[in-house]
Amino acid sequence: MLLEKLFTPMKINGCEISNRFVVPAMVVNYCNYNGTLTEKFIAYHEAKAKGGWGLIITEDYGVNKNAGGYDRIPGLWNDEQIEKNIEFTDRIHKLGSKVFCQIYHAGRQAHQGVNGGVQPMAPSPIPCAIKRELPRALRVDEIKQIIEDFGDCALRAKKAGFDGVEIHSGHGYLLAEFLSPYSNKRTDEYGGCLTNRVRIVHEIIDNIRSKVGREFPLTIRFSADEDVDGGRTMAETRILAKMFEEWGIDAIHMSTGCYGSYDKGVVSTMYVDYAWTVDYAEEI
C-alpha cells in the first residue's frame, strides 16, 4: 500500500507530474563547448523519459558564459541557445515526462580552463579546497548583474518549454558560497549575518518571479549541512527553508555537502549508507 503512492500524480505549483519518481541533476558533460545541446545529451534524457520517470531535472545550465565549473555543460545565457532546447523539451514531453531546468553559477568551484579563461569569482577571495584557484571577490555591481543573469536564464528556460526551473544554491557553488560563513567573509550587505548572506538568493527569486510570473514552478536545491568546519548546518537550514517558502519557492530539493566536504561530500559512493540524506529531508 505504501508503494502505491509512488505511482500517483503530484503537483509543483501548476505543473502536474504523473508520478513521484524524480531524476535529480547529474552531470554528463555531453553538450558542446558553447553550451548548446547535442543529440547525445537529448537522447540521454529521452531514455529516462522512456523509462517512465515523472520529472527529470537537468544538470546545471550556466547563467552566463563564464558560470561553468567544467566543460561541455548546457547553458541558456543567450537566445541562440533556445532553439535546440525547444526540441529537447518537446521530445521529453512526447514521452509523458516533465522536465525542469536547473540553473547555476559555479563561483569559486571552477578554474580558468573551463570558464572562458577568467579568474573564478566568489563572495570572498578564498580558494576552494578542491579547485584551489584563487577567486576574486565580486563587486556589488557584478552581483547585481548575476542576479539579472539568473532571471534572464529562467525566462529563456520558460520560452524553451521547460516545465519549471530549479535554482542551484547547494554543493558549494556560487549561491551556496554566499549563504555560508565558511566561504563568505564580506562586510557589506551581502555578508555577515544570515539575512545578508541570503540576500542574493532572495533577490534572484524576486528577479525570476518578475520575469516568469507566479504560476511557473520554481524550486531550489541547497545543502542541509555542508559537512565542513565553519560551514552551514541544519541550524540555519531550518530557517532558510521557511524563508524560501515565504519568498515564493514551490519545492525544496534537499541535498548536502560542498566540494570541500572530505567525508561523504557532494558525490556519494557505494560506501555510504542507503538513503543517507533522507533524515535531512524528513526534518525539513
Buried (B, 14 or more C-beta within 10 A) or exposed (E): EEEEEEEEEBEBBEBEBBBEBBBBBEEBEBBBEEBBBBEEBBEBBBEBBEEEBBBBBBBBBBBBBBBBBBEBBBBBBBEEBBEBBEBBBEBBBEBEBBBBBBBBBBBBBBBEEBBBEEBBBBBBBBBBBBBEBEBBBBEEEEBBEBBBBBBBBBBBBBBBBBBBBBBBBBBBBBBBBBBBBBBBEBEEEBBBEBEBBBBBBBBBBBBBBEBBEEEBBBBBBBBBBBBBEEBBEBEBBEEBBEBBEEBBBBBBBBBBBBBBBEEBBBEEEEEEEEEEBEEBBEEB
